[in-house]
Amino acid sequence: MTVLRSVVLGCGSYLPAKVVTNADLARTIDTSDEWIVQRTGIHQRHIAANNELTSDLAIAAARAALANGHVDAQTIDLIVLATSTPDNTFPASAVTVQTGLGLTRGAAFDLQAVCSGFVYALATVDGLLRTGTYKRALVVGAETFSRILDWSDRTTCVLFGDGAGAIVLEAQQQPGNREDRGILTTHLRSDGRHKTKLYVDGGPSSTQTVGHLRMEGRAVFKHAVAMITDVIEDAFRATGYTAADIDWFVPHQANKRIIDDSAHKLGIATEKVVTTVGQHGNTSAASIPLALNVAVKDGRIKKGDLVLLEAMGGGFTWGATLLRW
């Protein structure tokens, strides 16, 4: 008996032209390249130009994904944009992406789960595609976190960057076993008791301002590895796969120490881990598709590979997706 799976047709990304190095930051705040690299693994990040909006980044990444998959934009009937930094409070920035791609049909909406946003968006789109209501979807993660940073706070402003990544998914009939192409399983969690450990201190309902990102770094690090490995182990149980079966591990790019510790705890070999945090910084919902695109373009991720994705973000939210490329 065959089943519908959400199969990846293409991926793409976009990074703003402006690059800010650790040395650049050290000229304006009390920090150093050594301090940042030692604690995070970050060497540089991309920052959106003043006239670049989150939707601009998203449109560029979406176009790149469509081109990579040789997909006509007019065949897309669903767009889900994962972002915590939309152009406006409303409408959803996804409808701006829709218009930018020349589309007037189908559905488009934003999804907000902070750094876990892309994994949450994948789960949402997968569910919708498997109903048969939609055929082809764009899943985009795009952020301009530079707009919500306190650039005088050296503990947070050195961590984040801007960018966007996208994948095209299509509902396809598959044999119905763990060798299927497409999304095999996704596991999502949240725990609002940890809200104040990573949040933005503003919003329309509370302060009528955008606010700035605030974080208790040590607390986030403490919880991250345990939460990440928890959902990944659920994904293994659901499919029967183990860490040894994984071809590529593409984690959220927040901190190299968290990535390394998670891989070590799970028993995933270092050479299977895709790491881009050094060049991109933490791009929140954009980090996983940005990393995916790097590994696809350089030839590491190939058709048929088993790929594990995971993320954790403010809230706390966290989740994992296991898919066959």
Long-range contacts (C-beta under 8 A, 24 or more apart in sequence): 1-176, 2-173, 2-174, 2-175, 2-176, 3-130, 3-173, 3-174, 3-175, 3-176, 3-180, 4-129, 4-130, 4-132, 4-171, 4-172, 4-173, 4-174, 5-130, 5-171, 5-172, 5-173, 5-174, 5-180, 5-181, 5-182, 5-183, 5-184, 6-122, 6-125, 6-126, 6-129, 6-130, 6-137, 6-169, 6-170, 6-171, 6-182, 6-183, 7-169, 7-170, 7-171, 7-172, 7-174, 7-181, 7-182, 8-69, 8-167, 8-168, 8-169, 8-181, 8-182, 8-323, 8-325, 9-69, 9-70, 9-71, 9-136, 9-167, 9-168, 9-169, 9-170, 10-65, 10-66, 10-67, 10-68, 10-69, 10-70, 10-71, 10-167, 10-168, 11-64, 11-65, 11-68, 11-69, 11-165, 11-166, 11-167, 11-168, 11-289, 11-292, 11-293, 11-296, 12-61, 12-62, 12-63, 12-64, 12-65, 12-66, 12-67, 12-68, 12-165, 12-166, 12-167, 12-293, 13-61, 13-64, 13-163, 13-164, 13-165, 13-166, 13-286, 13-289, 13-290, 13-293, 13-294, 14-57, 14-58, 14-60, 14-61, 14-64, 14-163, 14-164, 14-165, 15-46, 15-162, 15-163, 15-280, 15-290, 16-46, 16-47, 16-48, 16-49, 16-52, 16-57, 16-162, 16-163, 17-46, 17-49, 18-46, 18-47, 18-48, 18-49, 19-44, 19-45, 19-46, 19-47, 20-44, 20-45, 20-46, 20-47, 20-161, 22-158, 25-154, 25-157, 25-158, 28-151, 29-151, 29-152, 29-154, 29-157, 29-158, 30-154, 31-154, 31-158, 36-158, 39-255, 39-257, 40-158, 40-159, 40-255, 40-256, 40-257, 40-277, 41-255, 41-256, 41-257, 41-259, 41-275, 41-277, 41-278, 42-158, 42-159, 42-256, 42-277, 42-278, 42-281, 42-282, 43-278, 43-279, 44-278, 44-279, 44-281, 45-160, 45-161, 45-162, 45-280, 45-281, 45-283, 46-161, 46-162, 46-163, 46-280, 46-281, 47-146, 47-161, 47-162, 48-144, 48-146, 48-147, 48-162, 52-144, 52-162, 53-87, 53-93, 53-96, 53-144, 54-83, 54-85, 54-86, 54-87, 54-93, 54-142, 54-143, 54-144, 54-164, 55-87, 55-93, 55-96, 55-97, 55-100, 55-142, 57-142, 57-143, 57-144, 57-162, 57-163, 57-164, 57-286, 58-83, 58-93, 58-94, 58-97, 58-140, 58-142, 58-164, 58-166, 59-96, 59-97, 59-100, 59-101, 60-164, 61-140, 61-142, 61-164, 61-165, 61-166, 61-286, 61-289, 62-97, 62-100, 62-101, 62-138, 62-140, 62-166, 63-101, 64-166, 64-293, 65-138, 65-166, 65-167, 65-168, 66-101, 66-138, 66-168, 68-296, 69-168, 71-136, 71-168, 73-101, 73-102, 73-103, 74-102, 74-103, 75-135, 75-136, 76-101, 76-103, 76-106, 76-136, 76-137, 76-138, 76-168, 77-105, 77-106, 77-107, 77-134, 77-135, 77-136, 77-137, 78-106, 78-107, 78-108, 78-125, 78-128, 78-129, 78-134, 78-136, 78-137, 78-138, 79-103, 79-106, 79-107, 79-108, 79-109, 79-137, 79-138, 79-140, 80-108, 80-109, 80-110, 80-111, 80-121, 80-124, 80-125, 80-137, 80-138, 80-139, 80-140, 81-108, 81-109, 81-110, 81-111, 81-121, 81-140, 81-141, 81-142, 82-110, 82-111, 82-112, 82-113, 82-117, 82-118, 82-120, 82-121, 82-139, 82-140, 82-141, 82-142, 82-285, 83-110, 83-111, 83-112, 83-117, 83-141, 83-142, 83-143, 83-284, 83-285, 84-112, 84-114, 84-117, 84-143, 84-145, 84-148, 84-200, 84-284, 84-285, 84-314, 85-143, 85-144, 85-145, 85-147, 85-148, 85-284, 86-110, 89-204, 93-142, 94-140, 97-138, 97-140, 106-134, 107-134, 113-190, 113-285, 113-313, 113-315, 113-317, 113-319, 114-198, 114-284, 114-285, 114-313, 114-314, 114-315, 114-317, 115-252, 115-254, 115-282, 115-284, 115-285, 115-287, 115-311, 115-312, 115-313, 115-314, 115-317, 116-188, 116-252, 116-285, 116-311, 116-312, 116-313, 116-315, 116-317, 116-318, 116-319, 117-141, 117-284, 117-285, 117-311, 117-313, 118-165, 118-285, 118-286, 118-287, 118-288, 118-289, 118-309, 118-311, 119-186, 119-188, 119-288, 119-309, 119-310, 119-311, 119-319, 119-320, 119-321, 120-188, 120-317, 120-319, 121-285, 122-169, 122-183, 122-186, 122-309, 122-321, 123-186, 123-188, 123-319, 123-321, 125-169, 126-169, 126-183, 126-186, 129-169, 129-170, 129-171, 130-171, 132-171, 134-171, 135-170, 135-171, 136-168, 136-169, 136-170, 136-171, 137-168, 137-169, 137-170, 138-166, 138-167, 138-168, 138-169, 139-166, 139-167, 139-169, 139-289, 140-164, 140-165, 140-166, 140-289, 141-165, 141-166, 141-283, 141-284, 141-285, 141-286, 141-287, 141-288, 141-289, 141-290, 142-285, 142-286, 143-283, 143-284, 143-285, 143-286, 145-213, 145-282, 145-283, 145-284, 147-210, 148-200, 148-210, 148-211, 148-212, 148-213, 149-212, 149-213, 150-212, 150-213, 150-214, 153-212, 155-215, 155-217, 156-213, 156-214, 156-215, 156-217, 158-281, 159-254, 159-255, 159-281, 159-282, 160-213, 160-281, 160-282, 160-283, 160-284, 161-280, 161-281, 161-282, 161-283, 162-283, 162-286, 163-280, 163-283, 163-286, 163-287, 163-290, 164-286, 164-289, 164-290, 165-286, 165-287, 165-288, 165-289, 165-290, 165-291, 165-292, 165-293, 166-289, 167-289, 167-292, 178-239, 178-240, 178-241, 179-324, 180-324, 181-303, 181-304, 181-324, 181-325, 182-323, 182-324, 183-321, 183-322, 183-323, 184-238, 184-239, 184-322, 184-323, 184-324, 185-235, 185-238, 185-239, 185-321, 185-322, 186-235, 186-319, 186-320, 186-321, 186-322, 187-231, 187-234, 187-235, 187-238, 187-319, 187-320, 187-321, 188-231, 188-317, 188-318, 188-319, 189-227, 189-230, 189-231, 189-317, 189-318, 189-319, 190-315, 190-316, 190-317, 190-318, 191-315, 191-316, 192-315, 192-316, 194-219, 194-223, 194-315, 194-316, 195-314, 195-315, 197-223, 197-314, 197-316, 198-313, 198-314, 198-315, 198-316, 199-314, 200-314, 221-255, 221-257, 221-258, 223-312, 223-316, 224-254, 224-255, 224-258, 224-262, 224-312, 225-258, 225-261, 225-262, 225-265, 227-312, 227-316, 227-318, 228-258, 228-262, 228-310, 228-312, 228-318, 228-320, 229-262, 229-265, 229-266, 230-318, 231-310, 231-318, 231-319, 231-320, 232-262, 232-266, 232-308, 232-310, 232-320, 233-266, 234-320, 235-308, 235-320, 235-321, 235-322, 236-322, 238-322, 239-322, 241-306, 241-322, 243-267, 243-268, 245-306, 246-272, 246-306, 246-307, 246-308, 247-272, 247-301, 247-305, 247-306, 247-307, 248-272, 248-273, 248-274, 248-295, 248-300, 248-301, 248-305, 248-306, 248-307, 248-308, 249-273, 249-274, 249-307, 249-308, 249-310, 250-274, 250-288, 250-291, 250-292, 250-295, 250-307, 250-308, 250-309, 251-288, 251-291, 251-309, 251-310, 251-311, 252-282, 252-287, 252-288, 252-310, 252-311, 252-312, 252-313, 253-277, 253-280, 253-281, 253-282, 253-283, 253-287, 253-288, 253-290, 253-291, 254-282, 254-287, 254-312, 255-282, 262-310, 268-308, 274-300, 274-301, 284-313, 285-313, 287-311, 301-325
